[in-house]
Amino acid sequence: AIYFDKGFECHLAYNFDLTEKMMLSLKRSDKPIFEDAVKNAREIPKESAWANFLRSHDDAEFTFLSPAEKEELMAYFDPDAKCRFENHVTMRLASMFKGDKEKILDAFRMLFEAPGAKIIYYGDEIGMENEAVVEGEDMRRVSRGKFDWKKAEDEMNDTGSLYSGVRAIISENTRVLSAALENVIMEEHALGK
């Protein structure tokens, strides 16, 4: 990836290809699609990392997928074509998966399995959905909207909530990463680095 310039210029870049493959993998319930995308991610300088995400602040893009795959995802996420634009849908994660908590948690599991920095856009961790669509309006408001503090409070107080599930995924990932980092530090110490 030339834009990393051997790690001297760009230390973090969005991994759009991985995001699109995660969505296709989730839609088809076919985890090998995700696993192949992780395995086939371009090598990058060791000083750099991929920024992995489930959607951007405005939408979910499908630029790197084939036309058939793109249409498959657009039809699945937005069957009424209310939130479609050329190669993306302007939707929040919970709206994309129609509130399916397990599917959303699967998405977060994939996000945290992939190597790189993790990006969670506000509200996705509590299942915020798109606001109502008003014809002719800027769709970015629909997928951004104001943070729902009441929903956040309810989610944080419910041990069976989406938020609690996402928190458990993050905690487990942090524990695994801490153990791996400790091993690297111990190896470097043993090697006298």
Residue frames as a rotation matrix with the C-alpha (Angstrom) as fourth column:
ALA 1
0.582 0.813 0.000 0.00
0.813 -0.582 0.000 0.00
0.000 0.000 -1.000 0.00
ILE 2
-0.214 -0.772 0.598 1.91
0.781 -0.504 -0.370 2.99
0.587 0.388 0.711 -1.33
TYR 3
0.376 0.422 0.825 -0.04
-0.035 -0.883 0.468 5.54
0.926 -0.205 -0.317 0.71
PHE 4
0.931 -0.115 -0.348 1.64
0.364 0.177 0.915 4.27
-0.044 -0.977 0.207 3.89
ASP 5
0.643 -0.739 0.200 5.01
-0.371 -0.530 -0.762 5.39
0.669 0.416 -0.615 2.40
LYS 6
-0.137 -0.736 -0.663 6.98
0.248 0.622 -0.743 2.81
0.959 -0.266 0.097 4.37
GLY 7
0.251 0.352 -0.902 5.29
0.923 0.195 0.332 3.97
0.293 -0.915 -0.276 7.55
PHE 8
-0.702 -0.640 -0.313 6.73
0.705 -0.686 -0.179 7.49
-0.100 -0.347 0.933 7.51
GLU 9
-0.892 0.363 0.269 3.69
-0.199 -0.850 0.487 9.37
0.405 0.381 0.831 6.21
CYS 10
0.056 0.995 0.087 0.49
-0.775 -0.012 0.632 7.52
0.629 -0.102 0.770 7.03
HIS 11
-0.852 -0.439 0.284 0.25
-0.509 0.571 -0.644 5.51
0.120 -0.693 -0.711 10.21
LEU 12
-0.566 0.751 0.339 -3.43
0.199 0.524 -0.828 4.64
-0.800 -0.401 -0.447 10.06
ALA 13
-0.814 0.338 -0.472 -5.74
-0.573 -0.343 0.744 4.11
0.089 0.876 0.473 7.07
TYR 14
0.051 0.934 0.354 -9.38
-0.799 0.251 -0.546 3.03
-0.599 -0.255 0.759 6.86
ASN 15
-0.917 -0.324 0.233 -9.75
-0.164 0.838 0.520 -0.56
-0.364 0.439 -0.822 5.67
PHE 16
-0.172 0.904 -0.391 -12.81
-0.924 -0.285 -0.253 -0.21
-0.340 0.318 0.885 3.42
ASP 17
-0.291 0.017 -0.957 -12.23
-0.639 0.741 0.207 -3.58
0.712 0.671 -0.205 1.78
LEU 18
-0.937 -0.087 -0.337 -12.41
0.171 0.727 -0.664 -5.41
0.303 -0.681 -0.667 5.11
THR 19
-0.676 0.737 -0.028 -15.58
-0.393 -0.392 -0.832 -3.54
-0.623 -0.551 0.555 6.13
GLU 20
-0.063 0.670 -0.739 -17.33
-0.997 -0.016 0.070 -4.49
0.035 0.742 0.670 2.91
LYS 21
-0.437 -0.166 -0.884 -16.28
-0.302 0.953 -0.030 -8.13
0.847 0.253 -0.467 3.24
MET 22
-0.989 0.147 0.018 -17.50
0.022 0.261 -0.965 -8.18
-0.147 -0.954 -0.262 6.87
MET 23
-0.335 0.924 -0.183 -20.92
-0.752 -0.379 -0.539 -6.99
-0.568 -0.043 0.822 5.72
LEU 24
0.013 0.291 -0.957 -21.08
-0.856 0.498 0.139 -9.61
0.517 0.817 0.255 2.96
SER 25
-0.767 -0.387 -0.512 -19.93
-0.072 0.845 -0.530 -12.29
0.638 -0.370 -0.675 5.39
LEU 26
-0.870 0.479 0.115 -22.58
-0.173 -0.079 -0.982 -11.28
-0.461 -0.874 0.151 7.93
LYS 27
-0.119 0.871 -0.476 -25.37
-0.957 -0.229 -0.179 -11.09
-0.265 0.434 0.861 5.35
ARG 28
0.134 0.117 -0.984 -24.55
-0.670 0.743 -0.003 -14.56
0.730 0.659 0.178 4.02
SER 29
0.727 -0.010 0.687 -23.64
-0.617 0.428 0.660 -16.02
-0.301 -0.903 0.305 7.44
ASP 30
0.860 -0.510 -0.003 -20.40
0.390 0.663 -0.639 -17.10
0.327 0.549 0.769 5.76
LYS 31
0.835 -0.511 -0.205 -17.47
-0.076 -0.475 0.877 -16.34
-0.545 -0.716 -0.435 8.08
PRO 32
0.138 -0.847 0.513 -14.78
0.797 0.403 0.450 -17.55
-0.588 0.347 0.731 5.62
ILE 33
0.522 0.055 0.851 -15.46
0.663 -0.654 -0.364 -14.43
0.537 0.754 -0.378 3.52
PHE 34
0.934 -0.167 0.317 -14.32
-0.322 -0.778 0.540 -12.34
0.156 -0.606 -0.780 6.51
GLU 35
0.623 -0.725 0.293 -11.42
0.115 0.455 0.883 -14.68
-0.774 -0.516 0.367 7.32
ASP 36
0.259 -0.505 0.823 -10.14
0.961 0.220 -0.168 -14.50
-0.096 0.835 0.542 3.72
ALA 37
0.718 0.048 0.694 -10.36
0.251 -0.948 -0.195 -10.69
0.649 0.314 -0.693 3.79
VAL 38
0.870 -0.450 0.200 -8.28
-0.370 -0.329 0.869 -10.59
-0.325 -0.830 -0.453 6.98
LYS 39
0.396 -0.739 0.545 -5.75
0.473 0.673 0.569 -13.04
-0.787 0.032 0.616 5.53
ASN 40
0.142 -0.290 0.946 -5.52
0.988 -0.024 -0.156 -11.17
0.068 0.957 0.283 2.24
ALA 41
0.941 0.139 -0.307 -5.20
0.195 -0.968 0.160 -7.67
-0.275 -0.210 -0.938 3.70
ARG 42
0.630 -0.736 0.246 -2.27
0.100 -0.237 -0.966 -5.89
0.770 0.634 -0.076 2.14
GLU 43
0.193 -0.667 -0.720 0.91
0.979 0.177 0.098 -5.96
0.062 -0.724 0.687 4.12
ILE 44
0.806 0.073 0.587 1.68
0.073 -0.997 0.024 -2.61
0.587 0.023 -0.809 5.66
PRO 45
-0.226 -0.947 0.227 4.73
-0.177 -0.189 -0.966 -1.19
0.958 -0.258 -0.125 7.43
LYS 46
-0.220 0.108 -0.969 5.09
0.795 0.596 -0.114 -2.33
0.565 -0.796 -0.217 11.04
GLU 47
-0.928 -0.141 -0.344 4.79
0.323 -0.764 -0.558 1.29
-0.184 -0.629 0.755 12.20
SER 48
-0.691 0.710 -0.137 1.34
-0.677 -0.569 0.467 1.52
0.254 0.415 0.874 10.58
ALA 49
-0.803 0.502 0.321 -2.07
0.224 0.753 -0.619 -0.07
-0.553 -0.425 -0.717 11.12
TRP 50
-0.638 0.720 0.272 -5.44
0.354 -0.039 0.934 -0.50
0.683 0.693 -0.230 9.50
ALA 51
-0.806 0.556 0.205 -8.38
-0.515 -0.487 -0.705 1.38
-0.292 -0.673 0.679 10.93
ASN 52
-0.841 0.519 -0.151 -11.20
0.377 0.763 0.525 -1.18
0.388 0.385 -0.838 10.99
PHE 53
-0.749 0.662 -0.026 -14.82
-0.517 -0.608 -0.603 -0.08
-0.415 -0.438 0.797 11.23
LEU 54
-0.525 0.654 0.545 -18.32
0.575 0.744 -0.340 -1.41
-0.628 0.135 -0.767 10.63
ARG 55
0.454 0.565 0.689 -19.65
0.871 -0.446 -0.208 1.74
0.189 0.694 -0.694 8.96
SER 56
-0.691 -0.641 0.334 -18.48
0.556 -0.767 -0.321 5.31
0.462 -0.037 0.886 8.60
HIS 57
-0.822 0.354 -0.445 -20.16
0.190 -0.566 -0.802 8.27
-0.536 -0.744 0.399 10.28
ASP 58
-0.422 0.670 -0.611 -22.49
-0.816 -0.574 -0.065 8.65
-0.394 0.471 0.789 7.29
ASP 59
0.552 0.637 -0.538 -22.88
-0.833 0.452 -0.319 5.30
0.040 0.624 0.780 5.60
ALA 60
0.146 -0.496 0.856 -21.75
-0.026 0.863 0.504 1.83
-0.989 -0.095 0.113 4.66
GLU 61
0.165 -0.181 -0.970 -19.94
-0.931 -0.354 -0.092 1.80
-0.327 0.917 -0.227 1.33
PHE 62
0.521 0.026 0.853 -19.70
0.105 0.990 -0.094 -1.11
-0.847 0.139 0.513 -1.07
THR 63
0.544 -0.347 -0.764 -17.17
-0.756 -0.598 -0.267 0.30
-0.364 0.723 -0.587 -3.55
PHE 64
-0.427 -0.894 -0.136 -14.81
-0.881 0.376 0.288 -2.68
-0.206 0.243 -0.948 -3.69
LEU 65
-0.266 0.415 0.870 -17.46
-0.030 0.899 -0.437 -5.37
-0.963 -0.143 -0.227 -4.13
SER 66
-0.905 0.049 0.423 -18.64
0.422 0.233 0.876 -6.74
-0.055 0.971 -0.231 -7.45
PRO 67
-0.709 0.698 0.106 -21.82
-0.594 -0.671 0.444 -5.15
0.381 0.251 0.890 -8.86
ALA 68
0.021 0.741 -0.671 -23.78
-0.016 0.672 0.741 -8.30
1.000 -0.005 0.026 -7.93
GLU 69
-0.349 -0.221 -0.911 -22.43
0.857 0.317 -0.405 -8.32
0.379 -0.922 0.079 -4.35
LYS 70
-1.000 -0.017 0.000 -23.13
0.016 -0.947 -0.322 -4.60
0.005 -0.322 0.947 -4.01
GLU 71
-0.388 0.921 -0.040 -26.73
-0.618 -0.227 0.753 -5.04
0.684 0.317 0.657 -5.15
GLU 72
-0.043 0.317 -0.947 -27.12
0.441 0.857 0.267 -8.06
0.896 -0.407 -0.177 -2.85
LEU 73
-0.642 -0.272 -0.717 -26.12
0.766 -0.187 -0.615 -5.97
0.033 -0.944 0.328 0.18
MET 74
-0.940 0.331 0.079 -28.10
-0.325 -0.942 0.078 -2.91
0.101 0.048 0.994 -0.86
ALA 75
-0.176 0.924 -0.340 -31.24
-0.370 0.258 0.892 -5.03
0.912 0.283 0.297 -1.30
TYR 76
-0.094 0.080 -0.992 -30.66
0.712 0.702 -0.011 -6.74
0.696 -0.708 -0.123 2.06
PHE 77
-0.732 -0.296 -0.614 -29.92
0.668 -0.489 -0.561 -3.64
-0.134 -0.820 0.556 4.12
ASP 78
-0.635 0.469 -0.614 -32.30
-0.299 -0.882 -0.365 -1.23
-0.713 -0.049 0.700 2.37
PRO 79
-0.635 0.381 0.672 -35.02
0.668 0.708 0.230 -3.22
-0.388 0.595 -0.704 0.56
ASP 80
0.472 0.877 -0.085 -37.25
0.742 -0.448 -0.498 -0.12
-0.475 0.172 -0.863 0.21
ALA 81
-0.129 -0.669 0.732 -34.37
0.930 -0.338 -0.145 1.91
0.345 0.662 0.666 -1.30
LYS 82
0.878 0.479 0.007 -34.97
0.434 -0.801 0.411 4.81
0.203 -0.358 -0.911 1.11
CYS 83
0.751 -0.637 -0.174 -31.34
-0.210 -0.480 0.852 5.19
-0.626 -0.604 -0.494 2.12
ARG 84
0.368 -0.606 0.705 -29.47
0.789 0.604 0.108 4.16
-0.492 0.517 0.701 -1.05
PHE 85
0.620 -0.319 -0.717 -26.95
-0.568 -0.813 -0.130 6.18
-0.541 0.487 -0.685 -2.94
GLU 86
0.377 -0.416 -0.828 -24.64
-0.870 0.149 -0.471 5.12
0.319 0.897 -0.306 -5.77
ASN 87
-0.033 -0.499 -0.866 -22.46
-0.115 0.863 -0.492 2.60
0.993 0.084 -0.086 -3.94
HIS 88
-0.936 -0.312 -0.162 -23.59
0.128 0.126 -0.984 2.89
0.328 -0.942 -0.078 -0.34
VAL 89
0.201 0.971 -0.130 -26.46
0.578 -0.011 0.816 3.02
0.791 -0.239 -0.563 2.11
THR 90
-0.543 -0.290 0.788 -26.80
-0.365 -0.764 -0.533 5.81
0.757 -0.576 0.309 4.65
MET 91
0.597 0.759 -0.261 -27.73
-0.171 0.438 0.883 3.69
0.784 -0.482 0.391 7.63
ARG 92
0.007 -0.484 0.875 -26.76
-1.000 -0.021 -0.004 2.99
0.020 -0.875 -0.484 11.21
LEU 93
-0.841 -0.472 -0.264 -25.67
-0.467 0.880 -0.084 -0.53
0.272 0.053 -0.961 12.09
ALA 94
-0.719 0.618 0.319 -28.87
0.033 0.489 -0.872 -1.40
-0.695 -0.616 -0.372 14.01
SER 95
0.236 0.801 -0.550 -30.99
-0.647 -0.293 -0.704 -0.21
-0.725 0.522 0.449 11.08
MET 96
-0.266 -0.424 -0.865 -28.89
-0.939 0.319 0.133 -2.24
0.219 0.848 -0.483 8.64
PHE 97
-0.899 -0.149 -0.412 -29.46
-0.082 0.981 -0.176 -5.42
0.430 -0.124 -0.894 10.65
LYS 98
-0.086 0.994 0.071 -33.05
-0.239 -0.090 0.967 -4.53
0.967 0.066 0.245 11.55
GLY 99
0.263 0.156 0.952 -32.28
-0.912 -0.281 0.299 -4.57
0.314 -0.947 0.069 15.28
ASP 100
0.822 0.009 -0.569 -30.99
0.028 0.998 0.056 -8.17
0.569 -0.062 0.820 15.24
LYS 101
0.741 -0.504 0.444 -28.84
-0.647 -0.361 0.671 -8.09
-0.178 -0.785 -0.594 18.38
GLU 102
0.540 -0.549 0.638 -26.99
0.199 0.820 0.537 -11.33
-0.817 -0.163 0.552 17.59
LYS 103
0.599 -0.307 0.739 -26.10
0.781 0.023 -0.624 -10.19
0.175 0.951 0.253 14.06
ILE 104
0.784 -0.304 0.542 -24.86
-0.275 -0.952 -0.135 -6.86
0.557 -0.043 -0.830 15.44
LEU 105
0.652 -0.563 0.508 -22.78
-0.516 0.162 0.841 -8.66
-0.556 -0.811 -0.185 18.07
ASP 106
0.568 -0.450 0.689 -21.35
0.661 0.749 -0.056 -10.89
-0.491 0.487 0.722 15.33
ALA 107
0.721 -0.288 0.631 -20.32
0.350 -0.633 -0.690 -7.72
0.598 0.718 -0.355 13.50
PHE 108
0.704 -0.464 0.538 -18.54
-0.689 -0.631 0.357 -6.43
0.174 -0.621 -0.764 16.61
ARG 109
0.656 -0.489 0.576 -16.83
0.013 0.770 0.638 -9.81
-0.755 -0.411 0.511 17.11
MET 110
0.594 -0.429 0.681 -15.45
0.803 0.258 -0.538 -9.61
0.055 0.866 0.497 13.58
LEU 111
0.772 -0.281 0.569 -14.35
-0.132 -0.948 -0.289 -6.03
0.621 0.148 -0.770 14.13
PHE 112
0.597 -0.529 0.603 -12.37
-0.784 -0.225 0.579 -7.03
-0.170 -0.818 -0.549 17.19
GLU 113
0.688 -0.383 0.617 -10.94
0.315 0.923 0.222 -10.21
-0.654 0.041 0.755 15.63
ALA 114
0.741 -0.379 0.553 -9.33
0.545 -0.141 -0.827 -8.28
0.392 0.914 0.102 12.78
PRO 115
-0.086 -0.847 -0.524 -5.86
0.952 -0.224 0.207 -6.86
-0.293 -0.482 0.826 13.41
GLY 116
-0.501 -0.147 0.853 -5.72
0.505 -0.850 0.150 -3.07
0.703 0.505 0.500 13.53
ALA 117
-0.979 0.201 -0.020 -7.30
-0.122 -0.669 -0.733 -0.13
-0.161 -0.715 0.680 15.31
LYS 118
-0.457 0.888 0.057 -11.02
0.886 0.449 0.118 -0.44
0.080 0.105 -0.991 16.01
ILE 119
-0.965 0.242 0.104 -13.45
-0.240 -0.970 0.031 2.39
0.109 0.005 0.994 15.29
ILE 120
-0.424 0.894 -0.146 -16.97
0.904 0.410 -0.121 2.38
-0.049 -0.183 -0.982 16.73
TYR 121
-0.720 0.242 0.650 -19.26
0.056 -0.914 0.401 5.19
0.691 0.325 0.645 15.67
TYR 122
-0.925 0.287 0.251 -21.35
-0.332 -0.283 -0.900 6.64
-0.187 -0.915 0.357 18.46
GLY 123
-0.058 0.997 0.059 -24.65
-0.944 -0.035 -0.328 4.94
-0.325 -0.075 0.943 19.07
ASP 124
0.055 0.055 -0.997 -23.79
-0.653 0.757 0.006 1.66
0.755 0.651 0.078 17.35
GLU 125
-0.835 -0.477 -0.276 -22.85
-0.097 0.620 -0.779 0.15
0.542 -0.623 -0.564 20.72
ILE 126
-0.769 0.622 0.145 -26.36
-0.195 -0.012 -0.981 0.78
-0.609 -0.783 0.130 22.07
GLY 127
-0.557 0.541 0.630 -28.32
0.766 0.629 0.137 -0.08
-0.322 0.559 -0.764 18.93
MET 128
-0.195 0.478 -0.856 -29.34
-0.182 -0.876 -0.448 3.41
-0.964 0.068 0.258 17.86
GLU 129
-0.063 0.271 0.960 -31.26
0.880 0.469 -0.075 3.25
-0.471 0.841 -0.268 14.60
ASN 130
-0.794 -0.159 0.587 -31.71
0.509 -0.701 0.499 5.74
0.332 0.695 0.638 11.77
GLU 131
-0.595 0.655 -0.466 -34.02
-0.053 -0.610 -0.790 8.65
-0.802 -0.446 0.398 12.42
ALA 132
0.344 0.833 0.433 -37.10
0.499 0.228 -0.836 9.00
-0.795 0.504 -0.338 10.21
VAL 133
-0.696 -0.547 0.465 -36.41
0.656 -0.220 0.722 9.83
-0.292 0.808 0.512 6.58
VAL 134
0.301 0.714 -0.632 -37.92
0.153 -0.690 -0.707 13.08
-0.941 0.116 -0.317 5.33
GLU 135
0.463 -0.077 0.883 -38.03
0.863 0.267 -0.429 13.28
-0.203 0.961 0.190 1.54
GLY 136
0.667 -0.265 0.696 -35.47
0.329 -0.734 -0.595 15.64
0.668 0.625 -0.403 0.07
GLU 137
0.904 -0.320 0.284 -33.49
-0.416 -0.501 0.759 16.01
-0.101 -0.804 -0.586 3.28
ASP 138
-0.001 -0.979 -0.204 -29.75
-0.837 0.113 -0.536 15.49
0.548 0.170 -0.819 3.70
MET 139
0.664 0.333 -0.669 -29.53
-0.093 0.925 0.368 11.80
0.742 -0.182 0.645 4.58
ARG 140
-0.413 -0.891 -0.189 -26.51
0.137 0.144 -0.980 12.37
0.900 -0.431 0.062 6.81
ARG 141
-0.448 0.312 0.838 -28.82
-0.837 -0.475 -0.271 13.64
0.313 -0.823 0.474 9.55
VAL 142
0.601 0.763 -0.238 -30.74
-0.666 0.643 0.377 10.38
0.441 -0.069 0.895 9.43
SER 143
0.575 -0.441 -0.689 -27.67
0.370 0.891 -0.261 8.26
0.729 -0.105 0.676 10.17
ARG 144
-0.606 -0.765 0.219 -25.97
0.146 -0.378 -0.914 10.72
0.782 -0.522 0.340 12.50
GLY 145
0.427 0.904 0.008 -28.69
0.206 -0.106 0.973 12.17
0.880 -0.414 -0.232 14.68
LYS 146
0.101 -0.315 0.944 -28.39
-0.849 -0.522 -0.083 13.12
0.519 -0.793 -0.320 18.31
PHE 147
-0.772 -0.430 -0.467 -27.01
-0.113 0.817 -0.565 10.62
0.625 -0.384 -0.680 20.78
ASP 148
0.309 0.950 -0.053 -29.82
-0.258 0.137 0.956 8.91
0.915 -0.282 0.288 22.68
TRP 149
-0.604 -0.634 0.482 -28.70
-0.581 -0.063 -0.812 9.26
0.546 -0.770 -0.330 26.31
LYS 150
0.130 0.731 0.670 -31.86
-0.958 0.266 -0.104 7.63
-0.254 -0.628 0.735 27.67
LYS 151
0.872 0.147 -0.466 -31.30
-0.335 0.874 -0.351 4.54
0.356 0.462 0.812 25.52
ALA 152
-0.077 -0.983 -0.168 -27.64
-0.273 0.183 -0.944 4.50
0.959 -0.027 -0.283 26.61
GLU 153
-0.469 -0.046 0.882 -28.67
-0.877 -0.100 -0.471 4.55
0.109 -0.994 0.007 30.26
ASP 154
0.591 0.761 0.269 -31.17
-0.768 0.632 -0.102 1.74
-0.248 -0.146 0.958 29.72
GLU 155
0.702 -0.388 -0.597 -28.61
-0.201 0.696 -0.689 -0.34
0.683 0.604 0.411 27.83
MET 156
-0.341 -0.916 0.214 -25.93
-0.455 -0.038 -0.889 0.19
0.823 -0.400 -0.404 30.49
ASN 157
-0.378 0.273 0.885 -28.33
-0.911 0.064 -0.408 -0.98
-0.168 -0.960 0.224 33.22
ASP 158
0.744 0.666 0.049 -29.36
-0.627 0.722 -0.292 -4.16
-0.230 0.187 0.955 31.36
THR 159
-0.117 -0.871 0.477 -26.89
-0.548 0.457 0.700 -7.06
-0.828 -0.179 -0.531 31.62
GLY 160
-0.054 0.157 0.986 -28.51
0.577 0.811 -0.098 -8.70
-0.815 0.564 -0.134 28.58
SER 161
0.729 0.407 -0.551 -28.33
-0.088 -0.742 -0.664 -5.61
-0.679 0.532 -0.505 26.35
LEU 162
0.826 -0.450 0.339 -26.42
0.417 0.084 -0.905 -5.02
0.379 0.889 0.257 23.15
TYR 163
0.543 -0.626 0.559 -24.18
-0.624 -0.747 -0.230 -2.60
0.562 -0.224 -0.797 25.06
SER 164
0.493 -0.332 0.805 -23.30
-0.678 0.433 0.594 -5.30
-0.545 -0.838 -0.012 27.61
GLY 165
0.806 -0.167 0.569 -22.49
0.400 0.861 -0.315 -7.71
-0.437 0.481 0.760 24.78
VAL 166
0.724 -0.562 0.401 -20.26
0.139 -0.450 -0.882 -5.17
0.676 0.694 -0.247 23.01
ARG 167
0.501 -0.524 0.688 -18.56
-0.841 -0.482 0.246 -4.35
0.203 -0.702 -0.682 26.30
ALA 168
0.643 -0.231 0.730 -17.83
-0.221 0.857 0.466 -8.07
-0.733 -0.461 0.500 26.89
ILE 169
0.825 -0.351 0.443 -16.33
0.558 0.381 -0.737 -8.37
0.090 0.855 0.510 23.40
ILE 170
0.570 -0.626 0.532 -14.08
-0.310 -0.763 -0.567 -5.35
0.761 0.158 -0.629 24.04
SER 171
0.540 -0.349 0.766 -13.06
-0.813 0.021 0.582 -6.67
-0.220 -0.937 -0.272 27.48
GLU 172
0.756 -0.238 0.609 -12.13
0.215 0.970 0.111 -10.08
-0.618 0.047 0.785 26.08
ASN 173
0.755 -0.478 0.449 -10.19
0.458 -0.106 -0.883 -8.48
0.469 0.872 0.139 23.23
THR 174
0.550 -0.544 0.633 -8.34
-0.643 -0.760 -0.094 -6.22
0.532 -0.356 -0.768 25.65
ARG 175
0.626 -0.291 0.724 -7.42
-0.512 0.546 0.663 -9.21
-0.588 -0.786 0.193 27.83
VAL 176
0.765 -0.318 0.560 -6.11
0.558 0.762 -0.330 -11.17
-0.321 0.565 0.760 24.83
LEU 177
0.677 -0.513 0.528 -4.16
0.182 -0.578 -0.795 -8.17
0.713 0.634 -0.298 23.52
SER 178
0.613 -0.440 0.656 -2.66
-0.779 -0.472 0.412 -7.48
0.128 -0.764 -0.633 26.94
ALA 179
0.659 -0.354 0.664 -1.44
-0.065 0.853 0.519 -11.07
-0.749 -0.385 0.539 27.18
ALA 180
0.724 -0.385 0.572 0.04
0.684 0.294 -0.668 -10.91
0.089 0.875 0.476 23.67
LEU 181
0.660 -0.476 0.582 1.76
-0.252 -0.869 -0.426 -7.61
0.708 0.134 -0.693 24.42
GLU 182
0.653 -0.413 0.635 3.19
-0.673 0.068 0.736 -9.03
-0.347 -0.908 -0.234 27.63
ASN 183
0.693 -0.387 0.608 4.62
0.435 0.897 0.075 -11.96
-0.575 0.213 0.790 25.63
VAL 184
0.684 -0.440 0.582 6.23
0.468 -0.348 -0.813 -9.59
0.560 0.828 -0.032 23.12
ILE 185
0.640 -0.436 0.632 7.77
-0.643 -0.754 0.131 -7.51
0.420 -0.491 -0.764 25.92
MET 186
0.666 -0.374 0.646 9.09
-0.358 0.599 0.716 -10.64
-0.655 -0.708 0.265 27.63
GLU 187
0.710 -0.397 0.581 10.59
0.675 0.619 -0.402 -11.93
-0.200 0.677 0.708 24.35
GLU 188
0.643 -0.471 0.604 12.25
0.097 -0.732 -0.674 -8.58
0.760 0.492 -0.425 23.62
HIS 189
0.653 -0.392 0.648 13.61
-0.757 -0.339 0.559 -8.47
0.001 -0.856 -0.518 27.18
ALA 190
0.699 -0.365 0.615 14.99
0.090 0.898 0.431 -12.00
-0.710 -0.246 0.660 26.81
LEU 191
0.592 -0.455 0.665 16.64
0.791 0.168 -0.589 -10.97
0.156 0.874 0.460 23.54
GLY 192
-0.206 -0.715 -0.668 18.16
0.817 -0.501 0.284 -7.89
-0.538 -0.488 0.688 25.19
LYS 193
-0.305 0.152 0.940 16.27
0.746 -0.576 0.335 -5.37
0.592 0.803 0.063 23.08
